[in-house]
């Protein structure tokens, strides 16, 4: 069978690559064509466009690049028509994928969506479009299935693919990691500033502004696979700050605490049982718009899944050096760490266990028979 996948960022590339591997198990003759990244390319098939080419976030940034985005969509539609896939698989990235789905469904393509758009967070009116254009939806968070049930839309809860990714991870030897990255023996505070240039610029300077208050620790930045090491150089001005590229899981495995930009990384950090402070600061106008259309009590996946404030969220004006220092002091305290660990274990139970990619692949392949 022929499969056409569309992923739009680093996390989509990760989940897309693992889904492709699982499809191969069920369909050894599978042919893949995809929009994704290096991880998907390593599995096999043909990479059409790399996600780095369209890494836009925020309302203002999207408006400024609208012509380029529309050009990508036009190219994608033409490419799908030429390839004629048996299954069209969307992975998250709703701003790009939903318009493509709306175009594809009337033309007879079988549509699958792995990792639902966040319609439960904002613009729930999009459920109408999803019901009309997506044949099969696979959700990775338990409360999302409950959300769709309210709209009489039957979806498949398959569990979270990060459980598989982290279960398959082989822990690094601490001495090897420190030696490889020229680290000393002090405990590590991980810095995960996001994956896109504009968010890294906004987050990293404030995240690193607290290092003088924690001289007993060394701060290590997790470089995003979508960026070059040289991009981070202007931010690393003080002694005791290090950068590691493509070693995020190794870093989390050995960290005592973490400062994390809101997104998938908050969940990864929790699954590695690392106490964290969740941070977010966006473009002022984009933030004001988002605040008016998003109907959530929390922004981090950890708190959303647990439905309580397990981790502190410093958002927009709250994201300052002083507040960050206060909260980092709290999470390196042994008692607070113990409480957070217990919540993290409960979180993992709620995510449904291993096998998300295999379950999804099985459902996709069986739907084509």
C-alpha positions as CSV (number, residue, x, y, z in Angstrom):
1,X,0.0,0.0,0.0
2,X,1.0,3.6,-0.5
3,X,1.0,6.0,2.4
4,X,1.3,9.8,2.4
5,X,2.2,11.3,5.8
6,X,2.3,15.0,6.7
7,X,4.1,16.1,9.9
8,X,5.1,19.7,10.6
9,X,7.7,19.9,13.4
10,X,10.3,17.9,15.4
11,X,7.7,16.0,17.6
12,X,5.7,15.1,14.5
13,X,8.9,13.8,12.8
14,X,9.5,11.6,15.9
15,X,6.0,10.2,16.0
16,X,5.8,9.9,12.2
17,X,9.0,7.9,12.1
18,X,7.8,5.5,14.8
19,X,4.4,5.1,13.1
20,X,6.1,4.3,9.8
21,X,8.2,1.6,11.5
22,X,5.0,0.1,12.9
23,X,3.3,0.2,9.6
24,X,6.2,-1.7,8.1
25,X,5.6,-4.5,10.6
26,X,2.0,-4.8,9.4
27,X,2.7,-4.1,5.7
28,X,6.2,-5.0,4.7
29,X,5.6,-3.7,1.2
30,X,4.5,-0.3,2.4
31,X,5.6,2.7,0.3
32,X,6.0,6.1,2.0
33,X,6.0,9.6,0.8
34,X,6.0,12.3,3.4
35,X,6.4,15.8,4.7
36,X,8.6,15.5,7.8
37,X,12.2,15.4,8.9
38,X,15.4,13.4,9.3
39,X,13.9,10.7,11.5
40,X,11.2,9.9,9.0
41,X,13.7,10.0,6.2
42,X,15.9,7.5,8.1
43,X,13.0,5.0,8.0
44,X,12.7,5.1,4.3
45,X,10.5,6.5,1.5
46,X,10.6,9.9,-0.1
47,X,10.9,13.2,1.8
48,X,8.9,15.9,0.0
49,X,9.6,18.9,2.3
50,X,11.5,19.2,5.5
51,X,9.6,20.7,8.5
52,X,12.3,23.2,8.9
53,X,11.1,25.0,5.8
54,X,7.7,25.9,7.4
55,X,8.4,26.3,11.1
56,X,6.1,29.2,11.8
57,X,4.3,29.8,15.1
58,X,1.9,32.4,16.5
59,X,-0.8,34.4,14.7
60,X,1.5,37.3,13.6
61,X,4.2,35.0,12.3
62,X,1.8,33.0,10.3
63,X,0.2,36.1,8.8
64,X,3.6,37.4,7.8
65,X,4.4,34.1,6.0
66,X,0.9,33.5,4.6
67,X,1.9,33.6,1.0
68,X,4.7,31.0,1.6
69,X,2.3,28.7,3.6
70,X,-0.3,28.9,0.8
71,X,2.4,28.0,-1.7
72,X,3.3,24.9,0.3
73,X,-0.3,23.9,0.5
74,X,-0.8,24.2,-3.2
75,X,2.4,22.1,-3.8
76,X,1.2,19.5,-1.3
77,X,-2.2,19.0,-3.0
78,X,-0.5,18.6,-6.4
79,X,1.9,16.1,-5.0
80,X,-0.8,14.0,-3.4
81,X,-2.7,13.9,-6.7
82,X,0.4,12.6,-8.5
83,X,1.2,10.0,-5.8
84,X,-2.4,8.7,-5.3
85,X,-1.9,7.3,-1.8
86,X,-4.1,4.5,-0.4
87,X,-3.9,6.3,3.0
88,X,-3.4,10.0,3.7
89,X,-2.1,10.3,7.3
90,X,-2.0,13.7,9.1
91,X,0.1,14.1,12.2
92,X,-0.8,17.0,14.5
93,X,0.0,20.4,12.8
94,X,-3.6,21.4,12.3
95,X,-3.0,24.8,10.7
96,X,-1.6,23.0,7.6
97,X,-3.3,19.6,7.8
98,X,-6.9,20.5,8.2
99,X,-7.1,22.6,5.1
100,X,-5.4,19.7,3.2
101,X,-7.9,17.3,4.7
102,X,-10.8,19.6,3.7
103,X,-9.5,19.5,0.1
104,X,-8.6,15.7,0.1
105,X,-11.8,14.1,1.5
106,X,-14.2,15.2,-1.4
107,X,-11.6,13.8,-3.8
108,X,-12.0,10.3,-2.4
109,X,-8.8,10.0,-0.4
110,X,-9.0,7.9,2.8
111,X,-8.0,10.3,5.6
112,X,-6.4,9.4,8.9
113,X,-5.4,11.8,11.7
114,X,-2.7,10.7,14.3
115,X,-2.6,13.1,17.3
116,X,-5.7,15.2,17.2
117,X,-5.7,19.0,16.6
118,X,-6.2,20.8,20.0
119,X,-9.8,21.5,19.3
120,X,-10.5,20.8,23.0
121,X,-8.4,23.8,23.8
122,X,-9.8,26.4,21.4
123,X,-12.1,26.8,18.4
124,X,-14.1,23.7,19.1
125,X,-16.1,24.6,15.9
126,X,-13.4,22.8,14.0
127,X,-14.9,19.5,15.2
128,X,-17.5,20.0,12.4
129,X,-14.7,20.1,9.8
130,X,-12.9,17.1,11.4
131,X,-16.1,15.0,11.4
132,X,-16.7,15.9,7.7
133,X,-13.1,15.3,6.5
134,X,-11.3,12.8,8.7
135,X,-12.3,9.1,8.3
136,X,-10.2,7.8,11.2
137,X,-9.0,9.8,14.2
138,X,-6.4,8.4,16.7
139,X,-6.1,10.4,19.9
140,X,-3.2,10.1,22.4
141,X,-4.7,11.7,25.5
142,X,-7.6,10.2,27.4
143,X,-9.6,13.4,28.0
144,X,-9.6,14.1,24.2
145,X,-11.7,10.9,23.5
146,X,-14.1,12.2,26.2
147,X,-14.2,15.5,24.4
148,X,-15.1,14.0,21.0
149,X,-17.7,11.8,22.6
150,X,-19.7,15.0,23.4
151,X,-19.9,15.6,19.6
152,X,-20.9,12.0,18.8
153,X,-17.6,11.5,16.9
154,X,-16.1,8.0,17.4
155,X,-12.3,8.2,17.8
156,X,-9.6,5.7,18.8
157,X,-7.7,6.3,22.0
158,X,-4.3,4.6,21.4
159,X,-2.2,5.9,24.3
160,X,0.7,8.3,24.0
161,X,3.6,7.5,21.7
162,X,6.1,9.1,24.1
163,X,5.6,6.1,26.4
164,X,7.1,3.9,23.6
165,X,9.9,6.4,22.7
166,X,11.0,6.7,26.3
167,X,10.6,3.0,27.1
168,X,12.9,2.2,24.1
169,X,15.5,4.7,25.3
170,X,18.7,3.2,26.7
171,X,20.1,5.3,29.6
172,X,23.5,6.9,29.0
173,X,26.3,6.4,31.4
174,X,26.7,9.6,33.5
175,X,30.5,9.7,33.2
176,X,30.4,9.2,29.4
177,X,27.8,12.0,29.0
178,X,29.8,14.4,31.2
179,X,33.1,13.7,29.5
180,X,31.6,13.9,26.0
181,X,30.0,17.3,26.7
182,X,32.8,18.7,28.9
183,X,30.6,18.9,32.0
184,X,31.8,18.9,35.6
185,X,30.5,17.0,38.6
186,X,27.9,19.5,39.7
187,X,24.2,18.5,39.4
188,X,22.5,19.5,36.2
189,X,19.6,21.8,35.5
190,X,18.3,21.2,32.0
191,X,17.1,24.1,29.8
192,X,14.6,23.2,27.1
193,X,13.8,26.4,25.3
194,X,11.7,25.0,22.4
195,X,12.4,24.2,18.8
196,X,11.6,27.3,16.7
197,X,13.9,30.2,16.4
198,X,11.4,32.8,17.5
199,X,10.4,31.0,20.7
200,X,14.1,30.2,21.6
201,X,14.9,33.9,21.3
202,X,12.1,34.8,23.6
203,X,12.7,32.1,26.2
204,X,16.4,31.4,26.5
205,X,17.7,34.8,27.7
206,X,15.3,34.8,30.7
207,X,15.9,31.1,31.4
208,X,19.6,31.7,31.6
209,X,19.3,34.9,33.7
210,X,19.1,32.9,36.9
211,X,22.3,31.0,36.7
212,X,24.3,33.3,39.1
213,X,21.8,32.4,41.8
214,X,22.5,28.7,41.5
215,X,26.2,28.3,41.4
216,X,26.1,24.8,42.8
217,X,24.5,23.7,39.6
218,X,25.5,23.7,35.9
219,X,22.9,24.7,33.3
220,X,22.7,22.6,30.1
221,X,20.7,23.7,27.0
222,X,19.0,21.0,24.9
223,X,19.6,22.1,21.4
224,X,16.7,21.4,19.1
225,X,17.3,19.1,16.1
226,X,15.8,21.8,13.9
227,X,18.5,24.3,14.7
228,X,22.3,24.5,14.3
229,X,24.6,24.8,17.3
230,X,25.8,28.2,16.0
231,X,22.3,29.6,16.6
232,X,22.7,29.2,20.3
233,X,26.2,30.7,20.6
234,X,25.1,34.3,21.3
235,X,23.1,33.1,24.3
236,X,25.9,31.2,25.9
237,X,27.8,34.1,27.5
238,X,28.4,32.9,31.0
239,X,30.6,30.3,32.5
240,X,28.7,27.2,33.6
241,X,26.3,27.2,30.6
242,X,26.7,24.3,28.2
243,X,24.9,23.2,25.0
244,X,24.2,19.6,23.9
245,X,22.8,18.8,20.5
246,X,20.5,15.9,19.8
247,X,20.9,14.5,23.3
248,X,17.7,15.7,25.0
249,X,16.8,12.3,26.5
250,X,20.4,11.8,27.7
251,X,20.2,15.2,29.3
252,X,16.8,14.6,31.0
253,X,18.0,11.2,32.2
254,X,20.7,12.9,34.3
255,X,19.1,16.2,35.3
256,X,18.0,17.3,38.7
257,X,15.5,19.9,37.5
258,X,14.4,21.6,34.3
259,X,13.1,24.8,32.9
260,X,10.9,23.9,30.0
261,X,9.1,25.8,27.3
262,X,5.4,24.7,27.1
263,X,4.8,22.0,24.6
264,X,5.5,18.3,24.2
265,X,8.8,18.7,26.1
266,X,6.9,19.2,29.3
267,X,5.4,15.7,29.0
268,X,8.8,14.2,28.1
269,X,10.4,15.9,31.1
270,X,7.6,14.5,33.4
271,X,8.0,10.9,32.0
272,X,11.7,11.1,32.9
273,X,10.6,12.1,36.4
274,X,12.5,15.5,36.3
275,X,11.0,18.3,38.4
276,X,10.2,21.2,36.1
277,X,9.0,24.8,35.8
278,X,7.0,25.3,32.6
279,X,7.6,28.6,30.8
280,X,5.9,30.5,28.0
281,X,6.3,33.9,26.5
282,X,4.9,34.8,23.0
283,X,4.5,37.7,20.7
284,X,2.3,40.2,22.6
285,X,-0.4,40.4,19.9
286,X,-0.4,36.6,19.4
287,X,-0.7,36.1,23.1
288,X,-3.6,38.5,23.5
289,X,-5.4,36.7,20.6
290,X,-4.7,33.3,22.1
291,X,-5.8,34.3,25.5
292,X,-9.3,35.2,24.1
293,X,-9.9,32.0,22.2
294,X,-8.2,29.3,24.4
295,X,-10.5,28.0,27.1
296,X,-8.1,26.1,29.4
297,X,-7.1,26.4,33.0
298,X,-3.6,25.2,32.2
299,X,-1.2,25.3,29.2
300,X,1.1,22.4,30.1
301,X,0.2,18.8,29.1
302,X,1.2,17.6,32.6
303,X,-1.4,19.8,34.3
304,X,-4.0,19.3,31.6
305,X,-3.8,15.5,31.9
306,X,-3.8,15.5,35.7
307,X,-6.4,18.3,35.8
308,X,-4.5,20.0,38.6
309,X,-1.4,22.2,39.0
310,X,1.3,19.5,39.3
311,X,3.9,21.9,37.8
312,X,4.2,25.7,38.0
313,X,3.4,27.6,34.8
314,X,5.1,31.0,34.3
315,X,3.2,32.6,31.4
316,X,3.9,35.9,29.6
317,X,4.3,38.6,32.3
318,X,4.8,36.0,35.0
319,X,7.9,34.7,33.2
320,X,10.5,36.8,34.8
321,X,13.9,36.3,36.4
322,X,12.6,36.7,39.9
323,X,9.7,34.3,39.5
324,X,11.8,31.8,37.8
325,X,14.4,32.0,40.6
326,X,11.6,31.5,43.2
327,X,10.1,28.4,41.4
328,X,13.4,26.8,40.6
329,X,14.3,27.1,44.3
330,X,11.1,25.3,45.2
331,X,11.6,22.3,42.8
332,X,15.1,21.6,44.0
333,X,13.8,21.1,47.5
334,X,13.6,17.4,48.4
335,X,10.0,17.5,49.7
336,X,8.6,19.2,46.7
337,X,10.4,16.8,44.4
338,X,8.9,13.8,46.2
339,X,5.4,15.2,45.8
340,X,6.0,15.9,42.1
341,X,7.4,12.4,41.6
342,X,4.2,10.8,42.9
343,X,2.1,12.9,40.5
344,X,4.4,12.0,37.6
345,X,3.8,8.3,38.3
346,X,0.0,8.8,38.3
347,X,0.4,10.8,35.0
348,X,2.1,7.9,33.3
349,X,-0.7,5.5,34.3
350,X,-3.2,7.8,32.7
351,X,-1.4,7.8,29.4
352,X,-2.5,4.3,28.6
353,X,0.7,2.3,28.5
354,X,2.9,1.2,25.6
355,X,2.0,0.5,22.0
356,X,0.5,3.7,20.6
357,X,2.3,3.4,17.3
358,X,1.6,-0.3,16.9
359,X,-2.1,0.1,17.7
360,X,-2.4,3.0,15.3
361,X,-0.6,1.2,12.5
362,X,-2.8,-1.9,13.0
363,X,-5.9,0.2,12.7
364,X,-4.7,2.0,9.6
365,X,-3.6,-1.1,7.8
366,X,-6.7,-3.1,8.7
367,X,-8.9,-0.2,7.4
368,X,-7.3,-0.6,4.0
369,X,-8.1,-4.3,3.6
